[in-house]
Amino acid sequence: MASTPTREVARRVFAREFNDASYTFKESDDDRAPVYVLLPTGQRANRVFVVGTLTETEDVGEDSEYWQGRVVDPNGDTFFMYAGQYQPDAASMLRELEPPAYVAVVGKPRTYETDEGDVNVSIRPESISEVDEATRDRWVVETAERTLDRIQRYGDADLEDPAVDEYIAMADEEYDQLSIENYRQSVVGALESLQDEQAEASAD
């Protein structure tokens, strides 16, 4: 009896770290094996869950509709997502939504190498839904906690130990780890921006 593949956990991540996650890999030679991006904090991600402000949508397709959406997190960093004929529900949401709007997006990371040799990271959305500010705020707090957990695990890891977590070892090899501090700053910046918004709202 064939086993049904389990759906991968959708990782919460801020845009700065997501956009730095340029290394992809598979864990088997099977054509249908999932493709993972490696988060620089040392965790694999086959799916991501992001919530932010949809600031812009555009049909960038030539022969058929191919929608680009920009979603901005509280730090002002941007997630790019693309949906076409193979993601009809997500494409129709991008067609119909009026920016600015808070949206929750679940999707698969995709990497693309430019002619200059840079790697761009985007999301191929499985679902896009409009949400309220409270949902966005909860996502920010939970993503901050998850990011700090990953940073802590990375910082505590003994890279000389052969039993070290394989994804932390891989991240150490693939990425410039000076950037770990940037992700801590993303957490602080996101939480501070929430506090500022709440303070402004209560002052009104």
N, C-alpha and C positions, 0 to 999 in steps of 0.2 A: 504494500500500500504506500503510495507516494505521500511524503509528509508535506503539509502546506507550509510554504516559507512564512516565518513570522515577520510581522512588520517591524521595521527598525524604530527604535525610540527617536523621536524628533528632538534634537538638541536645541537648547536655548543659547543664543550667542549674540553679542553685540556686533554691530556692523564692522567696527575696526578690526576685530579678530577674524570675523568671517572673510573679509576682503583680503586678509593676509594668508588665508588657508589655501595656498596654491598647489599643494602636493596632493596627488590622488593615487589611490592604490586599490587592488582587489586582493581578496584573501584566498582565491582559488583560480584555477585556469578555466573554469567553466564560463562559457560565453555569457550565461545569464547571472553570473555571480554579481552581487551588488558592488558598485563603485563607491568608495569612501573618500571624503576629503579628510585630511589630517588637521585638526585644529592646533594652532601653535602652542596651546596650553596642554597638549598631550592627550587628546581624546579623538576617536574616529567619529565621523558623522556621515550617515547615508541620507538622513533627512534632517531638516531644521524647522524650528517653530519661531517665527518672529512677529512682533507687533510694533507698529509705529505709525507715522503719519504718511499716508500716500500723498505725495506732493505733485506728481506729474504722471500722466499716461499719454502714450503716443503709439499710433500704428506705424511701425517701422518696416512693415512687410512690403515687398515689391509686387509679387504676383498674387499673394493672398494675405489675409490679415495676419499680422504678427505683432502682438502688443508688448510694449515695454512699459514697465511701471517702476517708479522710484519710491522707495519707502525709507523715511528718515527716522533714525532712532534719537533719543533725547540728547545725544552728543552732537547731533547735526551730521553724523556719518550716514552714508547712503547704502542701502541694499538695492541692487538692480534685479528685476525679475522679468522673464520673457515667457509669453504664452501664445501658442498658435493653434493650428487645427487639431493637434494631438492633446491639447489641454482646453477643450471647448468651454468648460464651466469657468475656468480661471480667465480665459480670454474674454468671455462675455461680461464677467465682473469688471475687468479693466476697461471694457468698452462703455459700461454703464455708470461706473462710479464717477462722482464729481469731486475732484480734489479741491481743497484738502479734506481728508477723511481718515479717521483711525481705522486701520485694517489689521486683521490677524491672518498670517500666511503660513501654511505648511507646505513644504516642497523639498525638492532634491537639489543639492548643490551641483553646479556645473562649472567646469573651468574651460577657458578658451585662451589659446596663445595668440597674441597679436603679432603682426609682421615684425614689430621691433623686438619680439622675444619676451615681452611682459606677459604675465598670466592674469587674466581677469576672471573674477569669481562672481557667479550670479546664481539666482534661484530659478528652478523650473517649478512653478507652483502646482501643487495638487489641489489645493483649495484656498480661496481668498474669501474672507467674510468681513463685513463692516462691523466694528465693535465700538463700545463706548470708552470714555476716558478712564473709568475705573478699571476696565480690563487691561488697557495699556499700562496703567500704573502697577497693577499686580504683576504683569509680565516683566516690567523693569526690575521690581524688587526680586522676583524669582530668578531672573537672568543674572542679576548682580550676585546673588547667593551661589548659583551654580558656577559662575566664572571664578569667584573667590575660592570655591572648593577646588576647582581644577588648578588654580595658581598655587594653592597650598600643597596639593598632592605633588605638583611638579617640583616645588621648592624643597619638599621633604624627601624627594626620591634620591637614592644613592646611585648615581649613574655608573659607578664602578661595579655595582652588585649585578651578577649575571641574572638574578631573579627580578631585576627592576621591570616595572610595567613596560610592555613592548612599545606602547604608543608614546609614552614619555620618552623612551630611548630614541624612537623614530623622530619625534619632534626636535629633540636635541640635535639630531644629525641633520635634519632637513632645514631648520629655521635658525635665524639669528636670534639667540635668546635674550639679547638686550631688549627685545620687544615685549617680553613678559611684563615689564613695568608699565608699558603703554596700556595693557589690558586692565591693570589695576586702576590706572587713571581713568579708563572708560567707565569702570564701576563707580568710582567716586564722582565723576562728572555727571553720570546718569542720575544717581541718587540726589546730588545737589540740585540738578535741574527740576526734579520732582518736588523737592522741598520749596524751591523758589516759586514754582507754579502754585503750590498749595498755599503758600504765604500770600501770594497776590490774590488768589481766589477768596481767602478769608478776609483780606483787607477791603474787597469790593463791597 
